Amino acid sequence: MTPFERIGMAVLHRFGPETSHSLSLAALKAGIAPVPGLYTSPVLATSIAGLKLPNPVGLAAGYDKNAEVVDALARAGFGFIEVGAVTPRPQAGNPKPRLFRLYEDQAIINRMGFNNDGMEAAAARLARRSRSHPVPVGLNLGANKDSDDRAGDYVAVLASCGAHVDFVTVNVSSPNTERLRDLQGPVALKALLARVIDKRDAMGRFVPVFLKIAPDLAEGDLEAIAEVAHDVRLDGIIATNTTLDREGLKSANARETGGLSGAPLFEKSTRVLAKLSSLTQGHLPLIGVGGIASAEDAYAKIRAGAAAVQLYSALVYKGITLVDEVVRGLEDLLARDGFTNVSEAVGTGRGDWL
């Protein structure tokens, strides 16, 4: 973290979490945030589901919910970016306060509830993004809280925004929309994914479709998801979203309801990732997310089975320059262990997590 960034972070943390989030977006829009720039190398450059990534460290959904700062984020060092979640109609989300810092645990609890400006606003902003940078941009698809056809909502957002993004993620794992996680059941999930993939195929342009799953799944649930993914020819799985688990937390805000992200999620999400990697035997690209705060964390996810990784919560505590630290540190770790490309390391440490 640079001295300028350290001062900026201290200022941001004087405000509530949601206000700080809005201020950070404003800083990126104004061009005053200290973005380190994109770093790549032959060791780091890779691909996933046909997407060429300059490096395997991406931004998870939830930060740029409304695709407001895509171009600035593309210059911040991420190898790929995921915006959203976006729903068909704008919605305010859950009542405030709904976002909480857990300093002692280096964690976040959120119960935002898919607050966003809706698909039409997102599509307009995504259509204006620069195509000159090499960083793929994806969209997290969501469903309105009061929808009678949530599967139809995912299809609608894809239809509206699909022409302007490089991949989409079906988000059925947020704990903050009532009964949304019910869509992870095999029958409902297969029907949902089939509808989304049918819409993708009808677009006349290939856009990889990923699925984001919860960490709070039993092994039998993971087996069912792996089977569904195979049957519908899913392009990849993001493991994992936030958890409802509160074990071992020390912070005063630990009892707040919502999804927990950050450092306490690392082990649980990595074990789910490794199990899923074992079930799919390398035939399905996986993206590891949950608790990454260092190059060592990112490397552990890759060795557990992730072809690429995403981070978000650690930025709240360590700032945007963390991205460059993770990317360059990951390159050093790969070189130390004799890998000439990150793809060679995928799954090499899976057994440590099973």
C-alpha positions as CSV (number, residue, x, y, z in Angstrom):
1,M,0.0,0.0,0.0
2,T,1.4,3.4,-1.0
3,P,1.5,6.3,1.5
4,F,-1.1,8.1,-0.6
5,E,-3.3,5.1,-0.5
6,R,-2.8,4.6,3.2
7,I,-4.1,8.1,3.8
8,G,-7.0,7.5,1.5
9,M,-7.9,4.3,3.2
10,A,-7.8,6.0,6.6
11,V,-10.2,8.6,5.4
12,L,-12.6,6.1,3.9
13,H,-12.7,4.1,7.1
14,R,-13.9,7.1,9.0
15,F,-17.2,6.7,7.1
16,G,-19.7,3.8,7.2
17,P,-19.0,0.9,4.9
18,E,-21.6,1.8,2.3
19,T,-20.7,5.4,2.2
20,S,-17.0,4.4,1.8
21,H,-17.9,2.1,-1.0
22,S,-19.7,5.0,-2.9
23,L,-16.7,7.3,-2.3
24,S,-14.3,4.7,-3.7
25,L,-16.4,4.5,-6.8
26,A,-16.4,8.3,-7.1
27,A,-12.6,8.3,-6.7
28,L,-12.2,5.8,-9.6
29,K,-14.6,7.8,-11.8
30,A,-12.6,11.0,-11.1
31,G,-9.3,9.3,-11.8
32,I,-7.8,10.1,-8.4
33,A,-7.6,6.5,-7.1
34,P,-4.1,5.0,-7.2
35,V,-4.5,2.3,-9.8
36,P,-1.2,0.4,-10.4
37,G,-1.8,-0.7,-14.0
38,L,-2.1,-4.0,-15.7
39,Y,0.8,-6.5,-15.2
40,T,1.1,-9.6,-17.4
41,S,3.8,-12.1,-18.4
42,P,4.1,-15.4,-20.2
43,V,3.9,-17.1,-16.8
44,L,0.6,-15.4,-15.9
45,A,-1.3,-15.1,-19.2
46,T,-3.8,-17.9,-19.4
47,S,-7.3,-18.7,-20.7
48,I,-10.6,-20.0,-19.3
49,A,-13.6,-21.1,-21.3
50,G,-12.1,-19.4,-24.3
51,L,-11.4,-16.1,-22.6
52,K,-7.9,-14.8,-22.8
53,L,-6.8,-13.5,-19.5
54,P,-3.6,-11.3,-19.1
55,N,-3.3,-12.7,-15.6
56,P,-5.6,-15.0,-13.5
57,V,-6.5,-12.5,-10.8
58,G,-10.0,-11.1,-11.3
59,L,-12.4,-8.8,-9.5
60,A,-15.4,-10.6,-8.0
61,A,-19.0,-9.3,-8.4
62,G,-20.4,-6.9,-5.9
63,Y,-18.1,-4.0,-6.1
64,D,-19.2,-2.4,-9.4
65,K,-22.8,-3.4,-9.2
66,N,-24.0,-1.0,-11.9
67,A,-21.0,-1.1,-14.3
68,E,-20.1,2.5,-13.5
69,V,-16.3,2.2,-13.4
70,V,-15.5,-0.7,-15.8
71,D,-12.7,1.2,-17.7
72,A,-11.0,2.4,-14.5
73,L,-11.1,-1.2,-13.1
74,A,-9.6,-2.5,-16.3
75,R,-6.6,-0.3,-15.6
76,A,-6.3,-1.4,-12.0
77,G,-4.4,-4.6,-12.6
78,F,-7.2,-7.2,-12.7
79,G,-6.9,-9.9,-15.3
80,F,-10.7,-10.0,-15.6
81,I,-13.6,-8.1,-14.1
82,E,-17.1,-9.2,-13.0
83,V,-19.8,-6.5,-12.5
84,G,-23.3,-6.8,-11.0
85,A,-25.4,-8.5,-9.8
86,V,-27.9,-6.9,-12.2
87,T,-31.6,-7.7,-12.1
88,P,-34.3,-6.9,-14.8
89,R,-35.9,-4.1,-12.9
90,P,-34.1,-1.6,-10.6
91,Q,-34.4,-2.4,-6.9
92,A,-33.4,-0.7,-3.7
93,G,-32.2,-3.8,-1.9
94,N,-32.6,-4.5,1.8
95,P,-33.0,-1.8,4.5
96,K,-29.9,0.0,5.8
97,P,-27.6,-0.7,7.6
98,R,-26.8,-3.7,5.5
99,L,-23.0,-3.7,5.2
100,F,-20.6,-4.3,8.1
101,R,-16.9,-4.4,8.6
102,L,-15.4,-7.0,10.9
103,Y,-12.0,-5.6,11.6
104,E,-10.7,-8.3,14.0
105,D,-11.6,-11.0,11.4
106,Q,-10.6,-9.1,8.3
107,A,-14.1,-9.9,7.0
108,I,-17.3,-8.3,5.7
109,I,-21.0,-9.2,6.3
110,N,-23.4,-7.9,3.8
111,R,-27.2,-8.3,3.3
112,M,-27.4,-5.9,0.4
113,G,-30.2,-7.8,-1.5
114,F,-29.2,-7.2,-5.1
115,N,-29.5,-3.4,-4.9
116,N,-28.9,-2.1,-8.5
117,D,-30.1,0.2,-11.2
118,G,-31.6,-2.6,-13.4
119,M,-30.6,-4.2,-16.7
120,E,-31.3,-1.2,-19.0
121,A,-29.0,1.1,-17.1
122,A,-26.3,-1.6,-17.0
123,A,-26.6,-2.4,-20.7
124,A,-26.2,1.3,-21.6
125,R,-23.1,1.7,-19.5
126,L,-21.6,-1.6,-20.7
127,A,-22.2,-0.6,-24.3
128,R,-20.1,2.5,-23.8
129,R,-17.1,0.7,-22.2
130,S,-13.8,0.8,-24.0
131,R,-12.9,-2.3,-26.1
132,S,-9.2,-1.3,-26.3
133,H,-8.1,-3.0,-23.1
134,P,-7.3,-6.8,-23.0
135,V,-9.3,-7.4,-19.8
136,P,-12.5,-9.5,-20.2
137,V,-15.6,-8.0,-18.5
138,G,-18.4,-10.3,-17.3
139,L,-21.8,-9.7,-15.7
140,N,-23.3,-11.4,-12.7
141,L,-27.0,-12.1,-13.5
142,G,-29.6,-11.7,-10.7
143,A,-33.3,-12.0,-10.1
144,N,-35.7,-9.5,-8.7
145,K,-36.8,-10.2,-5.1
146,D,-40.5,-10.1,-6.1
147,S,-40.2,-12.0,-9.4
148,D,-42.7,-14.8,-10.2
149,D,-40.2,-16.3,-12.7
150,R,-36.7,-16.0,-11.4
151,A,-35.3,-18.2,-14.2
152,G,-36.9,-15.8,-16.6
153,D,-35.1,-12.9,-14.9
154,Y,-31.7,-14.4,-15.6
155,V,-32.6,-14.9,-19.3
156,A,-33.9,-11.3,-19.5
157,V,-30.7,-9.8,-18.1
158,L,-28.7,-11.9,-20.5
159,A,-30.8,-10.8,-23.5
160,S,-30.4,-7.2,-22.5
161,C,-26.7,-7.1,-21.6
162,G,-25.2,-10.1,-23.3
163,A,-24.0,-8.3,-26.4
164,H,-21.8,-6.0,-24.3
165,V,-20.0,-8.5,-22.0
166,D,-17.4,-11.3,-22.4
167,F,-19.0,-13.8,-19.9
168,V,-22.0,-14.1,-17.6
169,T,-22.5,-15.6,-14.2
170,V,-25.7,-17.2,-13.0
171,N,-25.9,-16.2,-9.3
172,V,-28.1,-18.6,-7.4
173,S,-26.0,-18.5,-4.3
174,S,-26.6,-15.1,-2.6
175,P,-28.1,-15.6,0.8
176,N,-29.7,-12.2,0.8
177,T,-32.6,-12.9,-1.5
178,E,-35.2,-15.1,0.1
179,R,-35.3,-18.7,-1.3
180,L,-32.8,-17.8,-4.1
181,R,-30.5,-20.7,-3.0
182,D,-33.4,-23.1,-3.6
183,L,-32.4,-22.8,-7.3
184,Q,-29.2,-24.8,-6.5
185,G,-31.3,-28.0,-6.2
186,P,-30.6,-30.2,-9.2
187,V,-34.0,-30.1,-10.9
188,A,-34.5,-26.3,-10.6
189,L,-30.8,-25.7,-11.5
190,K,-30.9,-27.8,-14.6
191,A,-34.0,-26.1,-15.9
192,L,-32.6,-22.7,-15.1
193,L,-29.2,-23.2,-16.7
194,A,-30.8,-24.8,-19.8
195,R,-32.9,-21.7,-20.3
196,V,-29.9,-19.4,-19.9
197,I,-27.7,-21.5,-22.2
198,D,-30.5,-21.7,-24.8
199,K,-30.8,-17.9,-24.8
200,R,-27.0,-17.6,-25.1
201,D,-27.0,-20.0,-28.1
202,A,-29.7,-18.0,-29.8
203,M,-27.7,-14.8,-29.5
204,G,-25.4,-15.8,-32.3
205,R,-22.3,-14.9,-30.2
206,F,-20.6,-17.2,-27.8
207,V,-20.6,-15.9,-24.3
208,P,-19.3,-18.3,-21.6
209,V,-21.9,-19.1,-18.9
210,F,-20.6,-19.6,-15.4
211,L,-22.5,-20.7,-12.3
212,K,-21.7,-19.2,-8.8
213,I,-22.3,-21.6,-6.0
214,A,-22.5,-21.3,-2.2
215,P,-19.9,-22.7,0.2
216,D,-22.6,-24.1,2.5
217,L,-23.3,-27.2,0.4
218,A,-23.0,-30.8,1.4
219,E,-20.9,-33.1,-0.7
220,G,-24.0,-34.7,-2.2
221,D,-25.1,-31.3,-3.3
222,L,-21.8,-30.7,-5.0
223,E,-22.0,-34.0,-6.8
224,A,-25.5,-33.1,-8.1
225,I,-24.2,-29.7,-9.3
226,A,-21.3,-31.3,-11.0
227,E,-23.6,-33.7,-12.8
228,V,-25.9,-30.8,-13.9
229,A,-23.0,-28.8,-15.1
230,H,-21.9,-31.7,-17.3
231,D,-25.4,-32.4,-18.6
232,V,-26.1,-28.8,-19.7
233,R,-22.5,-28.2,-20.9
234,L,-21.8,-25.3,-18.5
235,D,-18.7,-23.3,-19.2
236,G,-17.4,-23.0,-15.7
237,I,-18.2,-22.7,-12.0
238,I,-17.3,-20.0,-9.5
239,A,-16.6,-21.3,-6.1
240,T,-17.8,-19.7,-3.8
241,N,-20.1,-17.0,-2.8
242,T,-20.5,-15.8,0.8
243,T,-21.3,-18.1,3.8
244,L,-23.8,-18.1,6.5
245,D,-21.3,-19.7,8.9
246,R,-20.1,-17.6,11.8
247,E,-17.8,-20.1,13.5
248,G,-14.7,-18.5,15.2
249,L,-15.5,-14.9,14.6
250,K,-14.3,-12.3,17.1
251,S,-15.7,-9.0,15.8
252,A,-18.7,-7.1,17.4
253,N,-20.6,-7.3,14.1
254,A,-20.3,-11.1,13.9
255,R,-24.0,-11.6,14.8
256,E,-25.3,-9.5,11.9
257,T,-27.3,-11.5,9.4
258,G,-26.2,-11.8,5.8
259,G,-23.3,-13.3,3.8
260,L,-19.8,-13.4,5.3
261,S,-16.8,-12.8,3.1
262,G,-13.2,-12.2,3.7
263,A,-10.5,-14.1,5.5
264,P,-12.7,-16.5,7.5
265,L,-14.2,-17.9,4.3
266,F,-10.8,-18.9,2.8
267,E,-10.6,-22.4,4.2
268,K,-14.2,-23.4,3.7
269,S,-14.4,-22.1,0.1
270,T,-11.1,-23.7,-0.8
271,R,-12.3,-27.1,0.4
272,V,-15.4,-26.8,-1.7
273,L,-13.3,-25.8,-4.7
274,A,-11.0,-28.8,-4.2
275,K,-14.0,-31.2,-3.9
276,L,-15.5,-29.8,-7.0
277,S,-12.2,-30.1,-8.8
278,S,-12.0,-33.7,-7.8
279,L,-15.6,-34.4,-8.9
280,T,-15.0,-32.7,-12.3
281,Q,-11.5,-34.1,-12.8
282,G,-10.3,-31.0,-14.6
283,H,-12.9,-31.2,-17.3
284,L,-14.7,-28.0,-16.1
285,P,-13.0,-24.7,-15.6
286,L,-13.2,-23.5,-12.0
287,I,-12.7,-20.0,-10.6
288,G,-11.7,-19.8,-7.0
289,V,-13.0,-17.0,-4.8
290,G,-13.3,-16.5,-1.0
291,G,-10.8,-15.0,1.4
292,I,-8.0,-14.2,-1.0
293,A,-5.8,-11.5,0.6
294,S,-2.3,-12.4,-0.7
295,A,-0.4,-14.1,-3.5
296,E,-0.1,-17.2,-1.3
297,D,-3.9,-17.3,-1.0
298,A,-4.3,-17.0,-4.7
299,Y,-1.7,-19.7,-5.3
300,A,-3.4,-22.1,-2.9
301,K,-6.7,-21.7,-4.7
302,I,-5.0,-22.4,-8.0
303,R,-3.3,-25.5,-6.6
304,A,-6.6,-26.6,-5.2
305,G,-8.1,-26.6,-8.7
306,A,-8.9,-23.0,-9.8
307,A,-7.9,-22.0,-13.3
308,A,-8.4,-18.4,-12.2
309,V,-9.3,-16.5,-9.0
310,Q,-11.3,-13.5,-7.9
311,L,-11.0,-11.2,-4.9
312,Y,-13.0,-8.3,-3.4
313,S,-13.3,-8.1,0.4
314,A,-9.6,-7.8,1.0
315,L,-9.5,-4.6,-1.0
316,V,-11.6,-3.0,1.8
317,Y,-8.6,-3.5,4.2
318,K,-5.6,-3.5,1.9
319,G,-6.6,-1.1,-1.0
320,I,-6.5,-1.4,-4.7
321,T,-2.7,-1.8,-5.0
322,L,-3.2,-5.3,-3.4
323,V,-4.1,-6.5,-6.9
324,D,-0.6,-5.8,-8.2
325,E,1.0,-7.3,-5.1
326,V,-1.0,-10.5,-5.6
327,V,-0.3,-10.7,-9.4
328,R,3.4,-10.2,-9.1
329,G,3.7,-12.3,-6.0
330,L,1.8,-15.1,-7.8
331,E,4.3,-15.0,-10.6
332,D,7.2,-15.3,-8.2
333,L,5.6,-18.4,-6.5
334,L,5.0,-20.1,-9.8
335,A,8.6,-19.5,-10.9
336,R,9.9,-20.7,-7.5
337,D,8.1,-24.0,-8.0
338,G,9.2,-24.4,-11.6
339,F,6.0,-23.7,-13.5
340,T,6.4,-22.0,-16.8
341,N,2.7,-21.0,-16.9
342,V,0.0,-20.8,-14.3
343,S,-2.1,-23.4,-16.1
344,E,0.5,-26.0,-15.1
345,A,-0.1,-25.4,-11.4
346,V,-3.9,-25.9,-11.5
347,G,-5.0,-28.8,-9.2
348,T,-1.4,-29.8,-8.2
349,G,-2.2,-29.3,-4.5
350,R,-5.8,-30.5,-4.6
351,G,-5.2,-33.4,-2.2
352,D,-4.1,-31.0,0.6
353,W,-7.8,-29.9,0.8
354,L,-9.6,-33.2,0.5
